[in-house]
Structure formats: C-alpha cells, structure tokens
Amino acid sequence: MKNRVVFALAFILLGLLIILAPTVLFPVCESEKKMACYYTKEAEIGIGILIAALGVVYFFLKNKSARLGIAIAEFFSAGLVLLYPLKLTGLCKMSDMACRVKTLPALIVLAIVLVAISLGDLFFLAKSETNE
C-alpha cells in the first residue's frame, strides 16, 4: 500500500514537471514564427499529461499485474520524453538558444529520473510477486 502511493505520487509529480519544464520552469524560445521547439513543447505537454494520468490510475490499482503494466508504460513514456527534443521534432539549431541551454537538459534529467523510478517500481513489483 505504502509503496503504491509513493510510486503513484512520484509518477504524478514527474508528469507535472515534464509539463512545466518547457512551459514555465525552463521555457522554450518565444517567437512569432512557430519553430521546432514550439512543437516539442506541445508534445512534452501531452506526454506529461499521459505520465501524470497513468500515475493517477496507478494510485487506485490494487492488482500488481496492472501496476506492472503501468510501470512499463511509464518507462517507455520516458523514452518519448527524450525522443521528441532529440529526434522527432527537435529544437532550435543554434546551440545558445534557451531551448538547448535550459529545456533540453531539464527534460533529459526528468526522463532519467522517470526511468529510474519506473525500473525501481518494476524491481519492487517483481520482487513482491516472487515472495507471494
């Protein structure tokens, strides 16, 4: 019970941070012309909503198999957090732009933390399955 709440809150918090990173905390470049970083910001908002929503669902689940599935989904969502700025939509080409200097490192750190928490949850759930 206690671990379910901790992991659910961690997923919800990370989802909110992924939403806030490119919008409020480390905003991408502001321009009248919609650049690549604008589309990355929009995608990261969607991914952050998905991560937070999965965290909310995780909170109410008691079935360990379903929680295992959500932990796997959170792990792959961290991959999406990295893929959008690095490969799919990209960021500005200039290395001194705000999206490259602030937003990208923040998203990389958040994705790494999400991977670590997801793997920790997977390990915990696998360990508790074998003990039962």
C-alpha positions in Angstrom: 0.0 0.0 0.0 2.6 2.5 1.1 4.8 1.8 -2.0 1.9 2.1 -4.3 1.2 5.6 -3.0 4.9 6.6 -3.2 5.3 5.4 -6.8 1.9 6.9 -7.8 2.9 10.3 -6.4 6.3 10.1 -8.0 4.7 9.5 -11.4 2.2 12.3 -11.0 4.9 14.7 -9.8 7.2 13.8 -12.8 4.3 14.2 -15.2 3.6 17.7 -13.8 7.3 18.6 -14.0 7.5 17.4 -17.6 4.5 19.7 -18.4 6.1 22.6 -16.5 9.6 22.3 -17.8 9.2 23.6 -21.4 6.4 26.0 -20.4 7.1 27.6 -17.1 10.3 26.4 -15.4 12.6 26.4 -18.5 10.5 27.9 -21.3 11.4 27.3 -24.9 12.2 30.1 -27.3 9.3 32.6 -27.8 8.9 33.7 -31.4 6.0 34.7 -33.6 7.1 32.0 -36.0 6.5 28.5 -34.7 9.8 26.8 -34.5 10.7 23.2 -33.8 11.0 23.9 -30.1 7.3 25.0 -30.0 6.2 21.6 -31.3 8.5 19.9 -28.9 6.9 21.9 -26.1 3.4 20.8 -27.3 4.4 17.2 -27.5 6.0 17.3 -24.0 2.8 18.7 -22.5 0.9 15.7 -24.0 3.4 13.2 -22.7 3.4 14.9 -19.3 -0.3 14.6 -19.1 -0.1 10.9 -20.1 2.5 10.3 -17.4 0.5 12.1 -14.7 -2.7 10.3 -15.7 -1.0 6.9 -15.6 0.2 7.9 -12.1 -3.4 8.7 -11.0 -4.6 5.3 -12.4 -1.7 3.6 -10.6 -2.8 5.1 -7.3 -6.2 3.3 -7.5 -5.0 -0.1 -8.7 -4.6 -2.9 -6.3 -3.7 -5.6 -8.9 0.0 -6.0 -9.1 -0.1 -7.1 -12.8 -1.9 -3.9 -13.8 0.6 -1.8 -11.8 3.4 -3.7 -13.6 1.9 -2.7 -16.9 1.7 0.9 -15.9 5.3 0.9 -14.7 6.3 -0.5 -18.2 4.2 2.3 -19.9 5.9 4.9 -17.7 9.3 3.5 -18.7 8.5 3.9 -22.4 7.0 7.3 -21.8 10.4 8.4 -20.6 11.8 7.3 -23.9 9.2 9.6 -25.6 10.3 12.5 -23.4 13.8 12.1 -24.8 12.8 11.3 -28.4 10.8 14.4 -29.1 13.6 17.0 -28.5 16.4 14.8 -29.7 15.0 13.2 -32.9 11.3 13.6 -33.7 10.5 17.3 -33.6 13.9 18.6 -32.5 14.8 22.0 -31.1 16.4 25.2 -32.5 19.6 24.7 -34.4 21.6 27.3 -32.6 23.3 25.9 -29.5 22.9 29.1 -27.4 19.1 29.2 -27.6 17.1 28.8 -24.4 15.6 25.5 -25.6 19.0 24.0 -26.0 20.6 25.5 -22.9 17.8 25.1 -20.3 14.9 23.0 -21.6 16.8 20.1 -23.1 19.0 19.3 -20.0 15.9 19.6 -17.8 14.0 17.1 -20.0 16.9 14.7 -20.1 17.2 14.8 -16.3 13.4 14.3 -15.8 13.5 11.4 -18.3 16.4 9.7 -16.4 14.6 10.1 -13.1 11.4 8.6 -14.7 13.4 5.7 -16.0 15.0 5.1 -12.6 11.7 5.3 -10.7 10.0 3.0 -13.3 12.8 0.4 -13.0 12.7 0.7 -9.3 9.0 0.0 -9.3 9.4 -2.9 -11.8 12.0 -4.4 -9.5 9.8 -3.9 -6.4 6.8 -5.4 -8.1 8.8 -8.4 -9.5 10.3 -9.0 -6.0 7.0 -8.9 -4.3 5.5 -11.3 -6.9 8.1 -13.9 -6.1 7.6 -13.6 -2.4 3.9 -14.4 -2.5 
